[in-house]
Amino acid sequence: MYISIAILFAIVLACNLLIVQVSKGKCYDDIDAIPHNTFGLLLGTGRSSKPSPYYEARVQAAIDLYKAKKIDYVIVSGEKLYEDYNEVDSMLAALKIAEVPVEAIDYHGTSTFASLNTHGDVWGYSYPSLTIISQHFHNQRAVFYGAILFDETPVAYNAKDTDIWYWNVWQFCRETLARTKAVILLPYTVISNSKHSQRPR
C-alpha cells in the first residue's frame, strides 16, 4: 500500500513539475515586462448568481493589458451552459463598458485546452501572437497546452489572486489534480479536440 501511495505521489509531483518547467519565464506579473501581442485570450471563470472571486480580477487584467498597449484585441472564451451560467456574455459586457475591443467570442471554451485549440483553428497554430489572461495557478497549465499546440509558446499575464484562504486551498488542490490529468491524458485530449475542430463561433 505504501509503495502504491509513493508511486502515485511521484506521478503527481512529476506532472506538476513538468508544467512548471514548461511555463517557466512565460507567466508575467509585471505588465511593463510582458511583450506586446495582437490578442489577449481571456479565459472564462464562474459568473452566475455568485461570481467567482477570480472573475473581476481576470477581466480587469484584460483591461489593464489593453490600456497599457500590450494587446490590441481581446478574445473572450468560456462556457455558456444555461441562462444563469454564462461566463462569456458577462465578461463581454464588462469589456465593452471599458471600451476594450473584442475581436472574437468563443462559447465553446468548455476547457482550457479547448479555448486554446479554438484560437489555433481560427488564427493559426504557427502564429499565435497570443497573451493568455488568467490567474497564475491557471496560466501555467494554459501555457503548457499552448506549448503543445503552437509552434511558438504563448505568454500569459497573471491576474490578481484572491485573499480568501479557503479558495486558495481549493484551487491548489484542484489545480494539482488538473495538472496531473493534463499530462497523463494529453494524447486523448489532443485527439478528442482535433475531431471537433473548426467549431462555429
SVG drawing of the C-alpha trace seen along z (x, -y; Angstrom):
<svg xmlns="http://www.w3.org/2000/svg" viewBox="-32 -53 44 55">
<polyline fill="none" stroke="black" stroke-width="0.4" points="0.0,0.0 2.8,-2.4 4.5,-1.7 1.4,-2.5 1.0,-5.7 4.6,-6.7 4.2,-5.9 1.0,-7.9 2.7,-10.9 5.7,-10.6 3.4,-10.7 1.5,-13.8 4.7,-15.6 6.4,-14.8 3.4,-16.0 3.2,-19.3 6.9,-19.9 6.8,-19.3 4.1,-22.0 6.0,-24.4 9.2,-23.9 7.5,-24.3 5.8,-27.5 8.9,-29.0 9.6,-32.5 6.2,-32.7 3.9,-33.9 4.2,-37.6 3.2,-39.6 4.8,-42.8 2.7,-44.5 5.7,-46.5 7.8,-43.4 5.3,-41.4 5.8,-41.6 3.1,-43.0 0.9,-40.6 -2.0,-41.1 -4.6,-39.0 -5.3,-38.6 -7.2,-35.3 -9.4,-35.9 -10.2,-32.5 -13.6,-32.0 -14.4,-31.8 -17.5,-31.4 -20.0,-34.2 -23.6,-33.3 -25.6,-34.4 -22.5,-34.5 -19.3,-35.3 -16.0,-33.5 -13.5,-35.6 -11.3,-35.4 -13.8,-36.9 -13.3,-40.6 -9.5,-40.4 -9.4,-38.4 -11.5,-40.9 -9.5,-43.8 -6.3,-42.2 -7.5,-42.2 -8.5,-45.8 -5.1,-46.7 -3.2,-45.0 -5.2,-46.8 -4.8,-50.2 -1.0,-49.5 -1.0,-48.8 0.2,-45.2 -2.6,-43.7 -4.7,-45.1 -7.8,-42.9 -9.4,-40.5 -10.8,-37.1 -13.4,-36.1 -13.6,-32.3 -15.7,-30.4 -18.8,-28.3 -22.4,-29.1 -24.2,-26.2 -27.6,-27.7 -29.2,-31.1 -27.8,-31.5 -24.3,-30.4 -22.8,-32.4 -19.1,-33.2 -18.8,-34.8 -21.5,-37.4 -20.8,-38.9 -17.1,-39.3 -18.0,-40.7 -20.3,-43.3 -17.6,-44.4 -15.0,-44.8 -17.5,-46.9 -18.0,-49.2 -14.3,-49.7 -14.2,-50.3 -11.9,-47.3 -12.2,-45.9 -13.3,-42.3 -12.1,-40.5 -13.9,-37.2 -16.3,-35.4 -15.9,-31.7 -18.8,-30.0 -17.1,-26.6 -14.4,-27.2 -15.5,-24.3 -11.9,-23.6 -8.6,-25.4 -7.3,-23.2 -10.5,-23.8 -10.1,-27.6 -6.5,-27.4 -7.4,-24.9 -10.2,-27.0 -7.8,-30.0 -5.5,-27.9 -8.3,-26.8 -9.2,-30.4 -6.0,-32.3 -3.4,-29.6 -1.1,-27.4 2.1,-28.8 1.4,-32.4 -0.3,-32.6 0.7,-36.2 -1.1,-35.4 -1.2,-36.5 -3.3,-34.2 -5.1,-36.0 -5.9,-34.2 -4.6,-33.7 -1.0,-32.3 -2.1,-28.9 -4.2,-28.5 -1.8,-30.2 0.9,-27.7 -1.3,-24.9 -2.6,-27.0 0.9,-27.8 1.7,-24.1 -1.2,-23.4 0.0,-26.3 3.4,-24.8 1.9,-21.6 -0.5,-23.3 1.6,-26.2 4.9,-26.4 5.8,-29.3 4.8,-29.0 2.5,-31.8 3.0,-34.0 0.5,-34.7 -0.4,-37.6 -1.2,-36.8 -4.4,-38.4 -4.6,-39.1 -5.3,-36.2 -7.9,-36.2 -7.1,-36.7 -9.8,-34.2 -7.7,-31.4 -10.2,-28.6 -10.5,-29.5 -6.7,-29.3 -6.7,-25.9 -9.4,-24.7 -7.7,-25.9 -4.3,-24.4 -5.9,-21.0 -8.0,-21.4 -5.1,-22.6 -2.7,-19.9 -5.1,-17.3 -5.9,-19.2 -2.2,-19.4 -1.7,-15.7 -4.7,-15.0 -3.4,-17.4 -0.1,-15.5 -1.5,-11.9 -4.4,-12.5 -2.7,-14.8 -2.8,-12.3 -6.5,-11.7 -7.2,-15.5 -5.4,-16.3 -7.2,-13.6 -10.6,-14.4 -10.4,-18.1 -9.0,-17.6 -12.2,-15.7 -14.2,-18.9 -12.0,-21.5 -13.4,-24.3 -16.3,-24.8 -18.8,-27.6 -18.1,-30.8"/>
</svg>
